[in-house]
Amino acid sequence: MAVEMWVSYYFFAIVGCFIRHYFSEYIAMDYDNDKTLNRKRRLALLYFYFIFLYSLFMISQPGEGLFLELIFFWSAVLIFILYVFFISFLETPRRYIKKKKWK
């Protein structure tokens, strides 16, 4: 049972990285003009909060044995911190896209 929980946890964490990549190309004005994109952003925020809370659960319920506890504990802490940045990225989108300066 514990193995399935950890496998699903890592799977959902990786899916969250793809979701974050999907929203990286949009700016704040895009969300104002497109209602479906705004709905997708809200669903992504719910997903990120779910994984965030699931990370807290996984941190408080580590695996069996000292070696497994350390590996899974620190990976859950890393994913927890990563999802803090993902949530802040979606809650406050960028105002503009930085353009490269040509010389």
Backbone as XML, in Angstrom:
<?xml version="1.0"?>
<chain id="A" units="angstrom">
  <residue number="1" name="MET">
    <atom name="N" x="0.815" y="-1.192" z="0.000"/>
    <atom name="CA" x="0.000" y="0.000" z="0.000"/>
    <atom name="C" x="0.861" y="1.260" z="0.000"/>
  </residue>
  <residue number="2" name="ALA">
    <atom name="N" x="1.939" y="1.239" z="0.770"/>
    <atom name="CA" x="2.797" y="2.423" z="0.856"/>
    <atom name="C" x="3.500" y="2.697" z="-0.470"/>
  </residue>
  <residue number="3" name="VAL">
    <atom name="N" x="3.852" y="1.641" z="-1.192"/>
    <atom name="CA" x="4.539" y="1.818" z="-2.471"/>
    <atom name="C" x="3.618" y="2.498" z="-3.476"/>
  </residue>
  <residue number="4" name="GLU">
    <atom name="N" x="2.358" y="2.103" z="-3.510"/>
    <atom name="CA" x="1.407" y="2.724" z="-4.430"/>
    <atom name="C" x="1.202" y="4.198" z="-4.099"/>
  </residue>
  <residue number="5" name="MET">
    <atom name="N" x="1.206" y="4.515" z="-2.808"/>
    <atom name="CA" x="1.046" y="5.916" z="-2.412"/>
    <atom name="C" x="2.222" y="6.753" z="-2.900"/>
  </residue>
  <residue number="6" name="TRP">
    <atom name="N" x="3.435" y="6.236" z="-2.731"/>
    <atom name="CA" x="4.603" y="6.999" z="-3.152"/>
    <atom name="C" x="4.694" y="7.100" z="-4.670"/>
  </residue>
  <residue number="7" name="VAL">
    <atom name="N" x="4.360" y="6.037" z="-5.382"/>
    <atom name="CA" x="4.400" y="6.081" z="-6.846"/>
    <atom name="C" x="3.380" y="7.087" z="-7.364"/>
  </residue>
  <residue number="8" name="SER">
    <atom name="N" x="2.177" y="7.060" z="-6.828"/>
    <atom name="CA" x="1.164" y="8.024" z="-7.261"/>
    <atom name="C" x="1.566" y="9.445" z="-6.880"/>
  </residue>
  <residue number="9" name="TYR">
    <atom name="N" x="2.196" y="9.610" z="-5.734"/>
    <atom name="CA" x="2.655" y="10.929" z="-5.295"/>
    <atom name="C" x="3.683" y="11.498" z="-6.265"/>
  </residue>
  <residue number="10" name="TYR">
    <atom name="N" x="4.662" y="10.696" z="-6.651"/>
    <atom name="CA" x="5.669" y="11.165" z="-7.601"/>
    <atom name="C" x="5.054" y="11.414" z="-8.977"/>
  </residue>
  <residue number="11" name="PHE">
    <atom name="N" x="4.125" y="10.571" z="-9.381"/>
    <atom name="CA" x="3.454" y="10.770" z="-10.667"/>
    <atom name="C" x="2.714" y="12.101" z="-10.684"/>
  </residue>
  <residue number="12" name="PHE">
    <atom name="N" x="1.940" y="12.384" z="-9.639"/>
    <atom name="CA" x="1.187" y="13.634" z="-9.584"/>
    <atom name="C" x="2.115" y="14.842" z="-9.464"/>
  </residue>
  <residue number="13" name="ALA">
    <atom name="N" x="3.241" y="14.680" z="-8.812"/>
    <atom name="CA" x="4.211" y="15.779" z="-8.717"/>
    <atom name="C" x="4.818" y="16.084" z="-10.083"/>
  </residue>
  <residue number="14" name="ILE">
    <atom name="N" x="5.109" y="15.058" z="-10.863"/>
    <atom name="CA" x="5.667" y="15.263" z="-12.201"/>
    <atom name="C" x="4.629" y="15.876" z="-13.126"/>
  </residue>
  <residue number="15" name="VAL">
    <atom name="N" x="3.383" y="15.453" z="-13.022"/>
    <atom name="CA" x="2.313" y="16.054" z="-13.819"/>
    <atom name="C" x="2.190" y="17.541" z="-13.488"/>
  </residue>
  <residue number="16" name="GLY">
    <atom name="N" x="2.365" y="17.892" z="-12.230"/>
    <atom name="CA" x="2.330" y="19.295" z="-11.828"/>
    <atom name="C" x="3.422" y="20.119" z="-12.492"/>
  </residue>
  <residue number="17" name="CYS">
    <atom name="N" x="4.576" y="19.520" z="-12.721"/>
    <atom name="CA" x="5.653" y="20.226" z="-13.428"/>
    <atom name="C" x="5.246" y="20.527" z="-14.866"/>
  </residue>
  <residue number="18" name="PHE">
    <atom name="N" x="4.557" y="19.601" z="-15.513"/>
    <atom name="CA" x="4.073" y="19.844" z="-16.869"/>
    <atom name="C" x="2.989" y="20.920" z="-16.883"/>
  </residue>
  <residue number="19" name="ILE">
    <atom name="N" x="2.138" y="20.928" z="-15.880"/>
    <atom name="CA" x="1.106" y="21.967" z="-15.784"/>
    <atom name="C" x="1.762" y="23.332" z="-15.596"/>
  </residue>
  <residue number="20" name="ARG">
    <atom name="N" x="2.769" y="23.394" z="-14.754"/>
    <atom name="CA" x="3.493" y="24.655" z="-14.534"/>
    <atom name="C" x="4.134" y="25.133" z="-15.832"/>
  </residue>
  <residue number="21" name="HIS">
    <atom name="N" x="4.692" y="24.216" z="-16.604"/>
    <atom name="CA" x="5.301" y="24.578" z="-17.881"/>
    <atom name="C" x="4.247" y="25.105" z="-18.860"/>
  </residue>
  <residue number="22" name="TYR">
    <atom name="N" x="3.055" y="24.535" z="-18.844"/>
    <atom name="CA" x="1.971" y="24.980" z="-19.722"/>
    <atom name="C" x="1.613" y="26.440" z="-19.442"/>
  </residue>
  <residue number="23" name="PHE">
    <atom name="N" x="1.546" y="26.833" z="-18.181"/>
    <atom name="CA" x="1.146" y="28.187" z="-17.820"/>
    <atom name="C" x="2.306" y="29.183" z="-17.856"/>
  </residue>
  <residue number="24" name="SER">
    <atom name="N" x="3.509" y="28.744" z="-18.120"/>
    <atom name="CA" x="4.653" y="29.659" z="-18.094"/>
    <atom name="C" x="4.653" y="30.638" z="-19.263"/>
  </residue>
  <residue number="25" name="GLU">
    <atom name="N" x="3.928" y="30.346" z="-20.331"/>
    <atom name="CA" x="3.940" y="31.233" z="-21.497"/>
    <atom name="C" x="2.875" y="32.322" z="-21.435"/>
  </residue>
  <residue number="26" name="TYR">
    <atom name="N" x="2.045" y="32.340" z="-20.403"/>
    <atom name="CA" x="0.975" y="33.325" z="-20.304"/>
    <atom name="C" x="1.355" y="34.447" z="-19.354"/>
  </residue>
  <residue number="27" name="ILE">
    <atom name="N" x="0.786" y="35.646" z="-19.623"/>
    <atom name="CA" x="0.997" y="36.791" z="-18.746"/>
    <atom name="C" x="-0.346" y="37.195" z="-18.148"/>
  </residue>
  <residue number="28" name="ALA">
    <atom name="N" x="-0.345" y="38.197" z="-17.278"/>
    <atom name="CA" x="-1.554" y="38.586" z="-16.546"/>
    <atom name="C" x="-2.663" y="39.038" z="-17.487"/>
  </residue>
  <residue number="29" name="MET">
    <atom name="N" x="-2.331" y="39.711" z="-18.570"/>
    <atom name="CA" x="-3.353" y="40.191" z="-19.494"/>
    <atom name="C" x="-4.071" y="39.027" z="-20.177"/>
  </residue>
  <residue number="30" name="ASP">
    <atom name="N" x="-3.391" y="37.930" z="-20.399"/>
    <atom name="CA" x="-4.024" y="36.764" z="-21.015"/>
    <atom name="C" x="-5.146" y="36.220" z="-20.134"/>
  </residue>
  <residue number="31" name="TYR">
    <atom name="N" x="-4.952" y="36.242" z="-18.830"/>
    <atom name="CA" x="-5.973" y="35.748" z="-17.914"/>
    <atom name="C" x="-7.170" y="36.686" z="-17.853"/>
  </residue>
  <residue number="32" name="ASP">
    <atom name="N" x="-6.937" y="37.985" z="-18.039"/>
    <atom name="CA" x="-8.042" y="38.943" z="-18.031"/>
    <atom name="C" x="-8.930" y="38.789" z="-19.254"/>
  </residue>
  <residue number="33" name="ASN">
    <atom name="N" x="-8.348" y="38.444" z="-20.383"/>
    <atom name="CA" x="-9.092" y="38.389" z="-21.638"/>
    <atom name="C" x="-9.691" y="37.027" z="-21.957"/>
  </residue>
  <residue number="34" name="ASP">
    <atom name="N" x="-9.246" y="35.967" z="-21.326"/>
    <atom name="CA" x="-9.674" y="34.615" z="-21.682"/>
    <atom name="C" x="-10.260" y="33.909" z="-20.454"/>
  </residue>
  <residue number="35" name="LYS">
    <atom name="N" x="-11.574" y="33.705" z="-20.473"/>
    <atom name="CA" x="-12.236" y="33.090" z="-19.317"/>
    <atom name="C" x="-11.902" y="31.607" z="-19.182"/>
  </residue>
  <residue number="36" name="THR">
    <atom name="N" x="-11.756" y="30.910" z="-20.293"/>
    <atom name="CA" x="-11.434" y="29.484" z="-20.192"/>
    <atom name="C" x="-10.022" y="29.283" z="-19.639"/>
  </residue>
  <residue number="37" name="LEU">
    <atom name="N" x="-9.110" y="30.161" z="-20.009"/>
    <atom name="CA" x="-7.759" y="30.084" z="-19.458"/>
    <atom name="C" x="-7.774" y="30.363" z="-17.957"/>
  </residue>
  <residue number="38" name="ASN">
    <atom name="N" x="-8.623" y="31.286" z="-17.549"/>
    <atom name="CA" x="-8.744" y="31.592" z="-16.126"/>
    <atom name="C" x="-9.311" y="30.395" z="-15.361"/>
  </residue>
  <residue number="39" name="ARG">
    <atom name="N" x="-10.261" y="29.682" z="-15.965"/>
    <atom name="CA" x="-10.795" y="28.461" z="-15.335"/>
    <atom name="C" x="-9.712" y="27.394" z="-15.225"/>
  </residue>
  <residue number="40" name="LYS">
    <atom name="N" x="-8.930" y="27.241" z="-16.275"/>
    <atom name="CA" x="-7.829" y="26.275" z="-16.232"/>
    <atom name="C" x="-6.839" y="26.632" z="-15.130"/>
  </residue>
  <residue number="41" name="ARG">
    <atom name="N" x="-6.592" y="27.918" z="-14.974"/>
    <atom name="CA" x="-5.669" y="28.359" z="-13.917"/>
    <atom name="C" x="-6.227" y="28.034" z="-12.541"/>
  </residue>
  <residue number="42" name="ARG">
    <atom name="N" x="-7.530" y="28.238" z="-12.348"/>
    <atom name="CA" x="-8.148" y="27.904" z="-11.060"/>
    <atom name="C" x="-8.074" y="26.407" z="-10.780"/>
  </residue>
  <residue number="43" name="LEU">
    <atom name="N" x="-8.335" y="25.593" z="-11.800"/>
    <atom name="CA" x="-8.224" y="24.140" z="-11.620"/>
    <atom name="C" x="-6.778" y="23.734" z="-11.323"/>
  </residue>
  <residue number="44" name="ALA">
    <atom name="N" x="-5.836" y="24.377" z="-11.988"/>
    <atom name="CA" x="-4.425" y="24.084" z="-11.714"/>
    <atom name="C" x="-4.059" y="24.486" z="-10.290"/>
  </residue>
  <residue number="45" name="LEU">
    <atom name="N" x="-4.601" y="25.600" z="-9.812"/>
    <atom name="CA" x="-4.347" y="26.007" z="-8.430"/>
    <atom name="C" x="-4.915" y="24.994" z="-7.445"/>
  </residue>
  <residue number="46" name="LEU">
    <atom name="N" x="-6.117" y="24.500" z="-7.720"/>
    <atom name="CA" x="-6.689" y="23.457" z="-6.860"/>
    <atom name="C" x="-5.810" y="22.212" z="-6.866"/>
  </residue>
  <residue number="47" name="TYR">
    <atom name="N" x="-5.333" y="21.845" z="-8.037"/>
    <atom name="CA" x="-4.443" y="20.689" z="-8.155"/>
    <atom name="C" x="-3.159" y="20.907" z="-7.362"/>
  </residue>
  <residue number="48" name="PHE">
    <atom name="N" x="-2.576" y="22.089" z="-7.506"/>
    <atom name="CA" x="-1.336" y="22.391" z="-6.784"/>
    <atom name="C" x="-1.555" y="22.399" z="-5.281"/>
  </residue>
  <residue number="49" name="TYR">
    <atom name="N" x="-2.680" y="22.944" z="-4.818"/>
    <atom name="CA" x="-2.965" y="22.920" z="-3.381"/>
    <atom name="C" x="-3.186" y="21.489" z="-2.884"/>
  </residue>
  <residue number="50" name="PHE">
    <atom name="N" x="-3.809" y="20.650" z="-3.715"/>
    <atom name="CA" x="-4.001" y="19.252" z="-3.336"/>
    <atom name="C" x="-2.655" y="18.549" z="-3.160"/>
  </residue>
  <residue number="51" name="ILE">
    <atom name="N" x="-1.757" y="18.716" z="-4.131"/>
    <atom name="CA" x="-0.438" y="18.093" z="-4.026"/>
    <atom name="C" x="0.337" y="18.691" z="-2.859"/>
  </residue>
  <residue number="52" name="PHE">
    <atom name="N" x="0.176" y="19.979" z="-2.614"/>
    <atom name="CA" x="0.820" y="20.651" z="-1.489"/>
    <atom name="C" x="0.380" y="20.028" z="-0.163"/>
  </residue>
  <residue number="53" name="LEU">
    <atom name="N" x="-0.920" y="19.831" z="-0.001"/>
    <atom name="CA" x="-1.430" y="19.214" z="1.228"/>
    <atom name="C" x="-1.059" y="17.734" z="1.305"/>
  </residue>
  <residue number="54" name="TYR">
    <atom name="N" x="-1.045" y="17.068" z="0.163"/>
    <atom name="CA" x="-0.631" y="15.668" z="0.129"/>
    <atom name="C" x="0.845" y="15.541" z="0.515"/>
  </residue>
  <residue number="55" name="SER">
    <atom name="N" x="1.646" y="16.545" z="0.161"/>
    <atom name="CA" x="3.052" y="16.555" z="0.577"/>
    <atom name="C" x="3.164" y="16.635" z="2.088"/>
  </residue>
  <residue number="56" name="LEU">
    <atom name="N" x="2.332" y="17.456" z="2.695"/>
    <atom name="CA" x="2.332" y="17.530" z="4.157"/>
    <atom name="C" x="1.981" y="16.182" z="4.773"/>
  </residue>
  <residue number="57" name="PHE">
    <atom name="N" x="1.013" y="15.502" z="4.170"/>
    <atom name="CA" x="0.634" y="14.177" z="4.650"/>
    <atom name="C" x="1.787" y="13.192" z="4.502"/>
  </residue>
  <residue number="58" name="MET">
    <atom name="N" x="2.471" y="13.231" z="3.359"/>
    <atom name="CA" x="3.570" y="12.303" z="3.124"/>
    <atom name="C" x="4.765" y="12.609" z="4.027"/>
  </residue>
  <residue number="59" name="ILE">
    <atom name="N" x="4.956" y="13.870" z="4.378"/>
    <atom name="CA" x="6.040" y="14.220" z="5.297"/>
    <atom name="C" x="5.738" y="13.678" z="6.687"/>
  </residue>
  <residue number="60" name="SER">
    <atom name="N" x="4.480" y="13.737" z="7.073"/>
    <atom name="CA" x="4.127" y="13.261" z="8.412"/>
    <atom name="C" x="4.012" y="11.737" z="8.478"/>
  </residue>
  <residue number="61" name="GLN">
    <atom name="N" x="3.875" y="11.044" z="7.337"/>
    <atom name="CA" x="3.759" y="9.586" z="7.298"/>
    <atom name="C" x="4.876" y="8.994" z="6.438"/>
  </residue>
  <residue number="62" name="PRO">
    <atom name="N" x="6.127" y="8.992" z="6.901"/>
    <atom name="CA" x="7.209" y="8.445" z="6.074"/>
    <atom name="C" x="7.106" y="6.925" z="5.941"/>
  </residue>
  <residue number="63" name="GLY">
    <atom name="N" x="7.977" y="6.361" z="5.094"/>
    <atom name="CA" x="7.966" y="4.922" z="4.837"/>
    <atom name="C" x="8.457" y="4.109" z="6.015"/>
  </residue>
  <residue number="64" name="GLU">
    <atom name="N" x="8.740" y="2.841" z="5.770"/>
    <atom name="CA" x="9.189" y="1.941" z="6.828"/>
    <atom name="C" x="10.706" y="1.819" z="6.771"/>
  </residue>
  <residue number="65" name="GLY">
    <atom name="N" x="11.339" y="1.827" z="7.916"/>
    <atom name="CA" x="12.793" y="1.706" z="7.974"/>
    <atom name="C" x="13.480" y="3.057" z="7.872"/>
  </residue>
  <residue number="66" name="LEU">
    <atom name="N" x="14.659" y="3.145" z="8.440"/>
    <atom name="CA" x="15.377" y="4.418" z="8.495"/>
    <atom name="C" x="15.770" y="4.917" z="7.108"/>
  </residue>
  <residue number="67" name="PHE">
    <atom name="N" x="16.268" y="4.029" z="6.240"/>
    <atom name="CA" x="16.723" y="4.453" z="4.917"/>
    <atom name="C" x="15.567" y="4.983" z="4.083"/>
  </residue>
  <residue number="68" name="LEU">
    <atom name="N" x="14.447" y="4.274" z="4.098"/>
    <atom name="CA" x="13.292" y="4.721" z="3.335"/>
    <atom name="C" x="12.727" y="6.015" z="3.891"/>
  </residue>
  <residue number="69" name="GLU">
    <atom name="N" x="12.749" y="6.159" z="5.203"/>
    <atom name="CA" x="12.224" y="7.378" z="5.801"/>
    <atom name="C" x="13.013" y="8.597" z="5.351"/>
  </residue>
  <residue number="70" name="LEU">
    <atom name="N" x="14.333" y="8.488" z="5.345"/>
    <atom name="CA" x="15.149" y="9.638" z="4.966"/>
    <atom name="C" x="14.976" y="10.003" z="3.499"/>
  </residue>
  <residue number="71" name="ILE">
    <atom name="N" x="14.990" y="9.008" z="2.624"/>
    <atom name="CA" x="14.837" y="9.281" z="1.192"/>
    <atom name="C" x="13.473" y="9.890" z="0.904"/>
  </residue>
  <residue number="72" name="PHE">
    <atom name="N" x="12.421" y="9.272" z="1.385"/>
    <atom name="CA" x="11.079" y="9.764" z="1.095"/>
    <atom name="C" x="10.780" y="11.066" z="1.820"/>
  </residue>
  <residue number="73" name="PHE">
    <atom name="N" x="11.309" y="11.225" z="3.009"/>
    <atom name="CA" x="11.076" y="12.462" z="3.749"/>
    <atom name="C" x="11.672" y="13.652" z="3.009"/>
  </residue>
  <residue number="74" name="TRP">
    <atom name="N" x="12.929" y="13.541" z="2.594"/>
    <atom name="CA" x="13.573" y="14.668" z="1.930"/>
    <atom name="C" x="13.025" y="14.904" z="0.531"/>
  </residue>
  <residue number="75" name="SER">
    <atom name="N" x="12.600" y="13.864" z="-0.152"/>
    <atom name="CA" x="11.977" y="14.089" z="-1.460"/>
    <atom name="C" x="10.619" y="14.766" z="-1.297"/>
  </residue>
  <residue number="76" name="ALA">
    <atom name="N" x="9.876" y="14.403" z="-0.249"/>
    <atom name="CA" x="8.594" y="15.065" z="0.007"/>
    <atom name="C" x="8.800" y="16.520" z="0.408"/>
  </residue>
  <residue number="77" name="VAL">
    <atom name="N" x="9.850" y="16.796" z="1.172"/>
    <atom name="CA" x="10.153" y="18.186" z="1.542"/>
    <atom name="C" x="10.532" y="18.990" z="0.302"/>
  </residue>
  <residue number="78" name="LEU">
    <atom name="N" x="11.320" y="18.401" z="-0.588"/>
    <atom name="CA" x="11.705" y="19.077" z="-1.821"/>
    <atom name="C" x="10.483" y="19.383" z="-2.686"/>
  </residue>
  <residue number="79" name="ILE">
    <atom name="N" x="9.592" y="18.417" z="-2.841"/>
    <atom name="CA" x="8.380" y="18.635" z="-3.632"/>
    <atom name="C" x="7.487" y="19.667" z="-2.956"/>
  </residue>
  <residue number="80" name="PHE">
    <atom name="N" x="7.423" y="19.653" z="-1.638"/>
    <atom name="CA" x="6.649" y="20.641" z="-0.885"/>
    <atom name="C" x="7.146" y="22.055" z="-1.183"/>
  </residue>
  <residue number="81" name="ILE">
    <atom name="N" x="8.454" y="22.255" z="-1.131"/>
    <atom name="CA" x="9.032" y="23.574" z="-1.403"/>
    <atom name="C" x="8.819" y="23.960" z="-2.863"/>
  </residue>
  <residue number="82" name="LEU">
    <atom name="N" x="8.960" y="23.017" z="-3.764"/>
    <atom name="CA" x="8.747" y="23.275" z="-5.180"/>
    <atom name="C" x="7.319" y="23.732" z="-5.444"/>
  </residue>
  <residue number="83" name="TYR">
    <atom name="N" x="6.367" y="23.103" z="-4.801"/>
    <atom name="CA" x="4.971" y="23.465" z="-5.018"/>
    <atom name="C" x="4.606" y="24.796" z="-4.383"/>
  </residue>
  <residue number="84" name="VAL">
    <atom name="N" x="5.352" y="25.249" z="-3.390"/>
    <atom name="CA" x="5.157" y="26.614" z="-2.878"/>
    <atom name="C" x="5.446" y="27.609" z="-3.998"/>
  </residue>
  <residue number="85" name="PHE">
    <atom name="N" x="6.518" y="27.377" z="-4.752"/>
    <atom name="CA" x="6.843" y="28.257" z="-5.867"/>
    <atom name="C" x="5.836" y="28.118" z="-7.003"/>
  </residue>
  <residue number="86" name="PHE">
    <atom name="N" x="5.355" y="26.918" z="-7.277"/>
    <atom name="CA" x="4.347" y="26.734" z="-8.317"/>
    <atom name="C" x="3.070" y="27.495" z="-7.980"/>
  </residue>
  <residue number="87" name="ILE">
    <atom name="N" x="2.648" y="27.421" z="-6.727"/>
    <atom name="CA" x="1.424" y="28.105" z="-6.309"/>
    <atom name="C" x="1.602" y="29.614" z="-6.408"/>
  </residue>
  <residue number="88" name="SER">
    <atom name="N" x="2.727" y="30.121" z="-5.953"/>
    <atom name="CA" x="2.949" y="31.568" z="-6.031"/>
    <atom name="C" x="3.042" y="32.034" z="-7.480"/>
  </residue>
  <residue number="89" name="PHE">
    <atom name="N" x="3.555" y="31.190" z="-8.368"/>
    <atom name="CA" x="3.629" y="31.537" z="-9.784"/>
    <atom name="C" x="2.234" y="31.690" z="-10.385"/>
  </residue>
  <residue number="90" name="LEU">
    <atom name="N" x="1.318" y="30.797" z="-10.047"/>
    <atom name="CA" x="-0.020" y="30.886" z="-10.622"/>
    <atom name="C" x="-0.889" y="31.935" z="-9.940"/>
  </residue>
  <residue number="91" name="GLU">
    <atom name="N" x="-0.664" y="32.187" z="-8.669"/>
    <atom name="CA" x="-1.482" y="33.187" z="-7.985"/>
    <atom name="C" x="-1.144" y="34.604" z="-8.427"/>
  </residue>
  <residue number="92" name="THR">
    <atom name="N" x="0.103" y="34.862" z="-8.743"/>
    <atom name="CA" x="0.515" y="36.186" z="-9.218"/>
    <atom name="C" x="1.247" y="36.031" z="-10.543"/>
  </residue>
  <residue number="93" name="PRO">
    <atom name="N" x="0.513" y="36.027" z="-11.661"/>
    <atom name="CA" x="1.166" y="35.852" z="-12.964"/>
    <atom name="C" x="2.021" y="37.070" z="-13.327"/>
  </residue>
  <residue number="94" name="ARG">
    <atom name="N" x="2.928" y="36.853" z="-14.233"/>
    <atom name="CA" x="3.827" y="37.924" z="-14.676"/>
    <atom name="C" x="3.041" y="39.003" z="-15.406"/>
  </residue>
  <residue number="95" name="ARG">
    <atom name="N" x="3.505" y="40.227" z="-15.306"/>
    <atom name="CA" x="2.864" y="41.351" z="-15.998"/>
    <atom name="C" x="3.236" y="41.380" z="-17.475"/>
  </residue>
  <residue number="96" name="TYR">
    <atom name="N" x="4.435" y="40.995" z="-17.804"/>
    <atom name="CA" x="4.906" y="41.033" z="-19.181"/>
    <atom name="C" x="5.969" y="39.955" z="-19.362"/>
  </residue>
  <residue number="97" name="ILE">
    <atom name="N" x="6.269" y="39.665" z="-20.600"/>
    <atom name="CA" x="7.309" y="38.692" z="-20.927"/>
    <atom name="C" x="8.593" y="39.465" z="-21.208"/>
  </residue>
  <residue number="98" name="LYS">
    <atom name="N" x="9.652" y="39.079" z="-20.550"/>
    <atom name="CA" x="10.933" y="39.753" z="-20.764"/>
    <atom name="C" x="11.461" y="39.394" z="-22.148"/>
  </residue>
  <residue number="99" name="LYS">
    <atom name="N" x="11.807" y="40.414" z="-22.894"/>
    <atom name="CA" x="12.335" y="40.193" z="-24.236"/>
    <atom name="C" x="13.855" y="40.296" z="-24.207"/>
  </residue>
  <residue number="100" name="LYS">
    <atom name="N" x="14.474" y="39.499" z="-25.028"/>
    <atom name="CA" x="15.931" y="39.535" z="-25.127"/>
    <atom name="C" x="16.354" y="40.775" z="-25.911"/>
  </residue>
  <residue number="101" name="LYS">
    <atom name="N" x="17.408" y="41.411" z="-25.445"/>
    <atom name="CA" x="17.932" y="42.582" z="-26.137"/>
    <atom name="C" x="18.933" y="42.133" z="-27.194"/>
  </residue>
  <residue number="102" name="TRP">
    <atom name="N" x="18.759" y="42.674" z="-28.373"/>
    <atom name="CA" x="19.672" y="42.352" z="-29.469"/>
    <atom name="C" x="20.788" y="43.376" z="-29.492"/>
  </residue>
  <residue number="103" name="LYS">
    <atom name="N" x="21.970" y="42.910" z="-29.739"/>
    <atom name="CA" x="23.129" y="43.826" z="-29.778"/>
    <atom name="C" x="23.410" y="44.283" z="-31.178"/>
  </residue>
</chain>
